[in-house]
Amino acid sequence: MKITSAEVFVGGPGKNYVTLKIMTDQGIYGIGDATLNTRETLPAHYLTEYLIPCLIGMDPRKSEDIWQFFYRGAYFRRGPIAMAAIGAIDMALWDIKGKIAGLPLYQLFGGKSREGAMVYAHASGNDLEDLMDSIAYYREEGYQAVRVQCGIPGMPKGGGYAVADKGDSKNYITNFLGNGPKIEIWNSDKYMRYMPDALGEIRDRFGFDMCLLHDVHHRLLPREAAQFAKEVEQHRLYWLEDPTPAEDQSALEIIRQHSTTPIAIGEVFNSIYDCNKLIQSNLIDFIRVSATYGGGITSLKRIVDLAALHNVQTGFHGAPSHSPISMAAQGHLNAWAPNFGVQEYLVLGTPECDALFPSEHKMEKGFFYVSDAPGLGVDFDENEATRYEFERGYHPVTRLEDGTVWNY
Ligand SMILES: [Mg+2]
């Protein structure tokens, strides 16, 4: 069996999905997602200029060898661009493998450990009351886990930390489809004085039978994050996400020394080497790496196994930039993983998105159910894809009130 061709498509409804399609000499094809949010054309070029020419003629069943060939075979390894490109190839090869076997991918990993995988929604509001309405909406929809973000009094309303409107992901899109980065203003002191009590009010209103998640979006200094984690301990968060910038892993030690609030990190990580110390030292409780810029299923499964050894649970990234292909890849891993925790899931199911990526995967009452279709169980409609083209966009850039650039 040989790979005969591969093609990359960039575009989608409101998002620049980067979709790879690999064809074989036996008519079976596989698809993968290389969408690197706000830098989408870079993994697309990495694929078309460097990886696809090597891929032609390879045996698609040798997914491990092909992964190693592109990872070890490059002198300059890792990084989000290369790993998103390798990740797309790897997803497509697993898709082909599942189709050859006639089995859904979760069966190739070891079968299901659960029927439905719990997902969390994003509730947000311009202020706390607005946020309460958003949480109530998701609770009525059946979600057991909700991430809560709200505007902070005295700070301008912002997109990265707390989206301006409640309820869905559309605000991220308006933020990144402009002509240049939107500037957001941040003040850690105002945030730290307000948010712990706000989380307490949410517990008072909705009780403790809800998995409550909160994302700090890398905004705090290590000492501030430790203080924050200690103060919110009484509110029993399911997790506190990205309390500090992910590059400084020793910051997690300071947080751990002062609190037992569960910590989730890793959505910007690209390899097992980014997680290794954090997992083995039990400095985190949830690992957030994604199949897309984490190098695909082959590397993500290895991270899940390492995490399981140390009782760290999964909580894969699922921002709206992830296409239904990577969400399917993660869906199959979630169905299997013995140490599954929760899956981030933002509403992908617009009619346009469903037409571009047809699948039988189901979201019901806050749980994701993978279909039994062979492979990834999601397809890609090339005719639909011709409706879309690339539009440049940026994440917002954060500044402190005195103008200093801060962490987004
Ligand atoms: Mg996050």
Residues whose N, C-alpha, C, O or C-beta is under 5 A from the ligand:
A	BS01	MG	D215
